[in-house]
């Protein structure tokens, strides 16, 4: 933990205690209002079969174009975080709430 951010640091990494680093590992996410919000860096390291909730779009679909542009999409899925994929490759995390998929961590 560094502030409200949670990082993954490999076990065999050298001791970072006395070194000033910008990021001490892969940023997994951040705690906001006592809830965890996953980060793009975590999404980029995952594959579809490693995540319970996935949404996969075809690269030529209108939906993925709108998602990338920041539009909210209507979906028939239960509420929660989803790994958004394009043709099986991870893109970002999105949050489904009340039938709407919202772009959350599409950056970097």
C-alpha positions in Angstrom: 0.0 0.0 0.0 1.1 3.5 -0.8 -1.5 6.0 0.4 -4.8 4.7 -1.0 -3.1 2.8 -3.8 -2.4 -1.0 -3.8 0.6 -2.2 -5.8 1.8 -5.7 -6.6 5.6 -6.1 -6.0 7.1 -9.5 -6.8 8.4 -11.5 -3.8 11.9 -11.6 -5.3 12.1 -7.9 -5.8 14.9 -6.1 -3.9 14.1 -4.0 -0.9 12.5 -0.7 -1.9 12.3 0.7 1.7 15.2 3.2 1.3 14.7 4.0 -2.3 12.5 6.8 -3.6 10.5 5.3 -6.5 7.6 6.6 -8.5 5.7 3.3 -8.6 6.8 0.4 -6.4 5.3 -2.2 -8.7 2.2 -2.8 -10.8 -0.7 -0.6 -9.7 -3.6 -2.9 -9.0 -6.0 -0.2 -8.0 -7.1 2.4 -5.6 -9.4 2.6 -2.6 -12.0 5.3 -3.1 -14.8 5.8 -0.5 -13.9 2.5 1.1 -14.3 0.6 -2.2 -11.6 -0.8 -4.4 -11.4 0.6 -8.0 -9.1 -1.6 -10.3 -6.6 0.2 -12.4 -5.8 -0.1 -16.1 -2.4 -1.6 -15.3 -4.1 -4.6 -13.7 -6.4 -5.0 -16.6 -3.4 -5.0 -19.0 -1.8 -7.9 -17.2 -4.9 -10.1 -17.2 -6.4 -12.5 -19.7 -10.1 -13.3 -20.2 -9.8 -16.8 -18.6 -8.2 -15.3 -15.5 -11.2 -13.1 -14.7 -14.7 -14.1 -13.5 -16.6 -11.3 -15.2 -15.8 -10.4 -18.8 -17.2 -8.5 -21.7 -15.7 -9.2 -25.2 -16.3 -7.0 -28.1 -15.4 -7.4 -31.8 -12.9 -4.8 -32.9 -15.2 -3.7 -35.7 -18.2 -3.3 -33.5 -20.0 0.0 -32.9 -20.2 -0.8 -29.2 -16.4 -0.8 -28.7 -16.0 2.4 -30.7 -18.5 4.1 -28.4 -17.0 2.5 -25.3 -13.5 3.9 -26.2 -15.0 7.3 -26.9 -16.4 7.3 -23.3 -20.1 6.5 -24.0 -22.1 4.5 -21.5 -23.5 1.3 -23.1 -26.7 -0.6 -22.3 -26.0 -4.1 -21.2 -27.9 -7.0 -19.7 -25.4 -8.0 -17.0 -25.3 -8.0 -13.2 -23.7 -5.0 -11.4 -20.0 -5.1 -10.8 -16.6 -4.7 -12.4 -15.9 -6.4 -15.7 -12.7 -6.9 -17.7 -13.5 -5.4 -21.1 -11.8 -7.2 -24.0 -11.5 -6.7 -27.7 -11.3 -9.9 -29.7 -10.1 -11.6 -26.6 -7.4 -9.1 -25.6 -7.9 -7.1 -22.4 -8.5 -3.4 -22.8 -9.6 -2.0 -19.5 -12.0 -2.4 -16.6 -15.6 -1.2 -16.9 -18.3 -1.0 -14.3 -21.8 -2.2 -14.8 -24.5 -0.5 -12.7 -28.2 -0.8 -13.3 -27.8 -2.1 -16.8 -25.2 0.4 -18.0 -21.5 -0.3 -18.7 -19.4 2.7 -17.8 -15.8 3.3 -19.0 -13.7 3.6 -15.8 -10.0 2.9 -16.4 -9.3 3.4 -20.1 -6.0 5.3 -19.9 -2.2 5.0 -20.3 
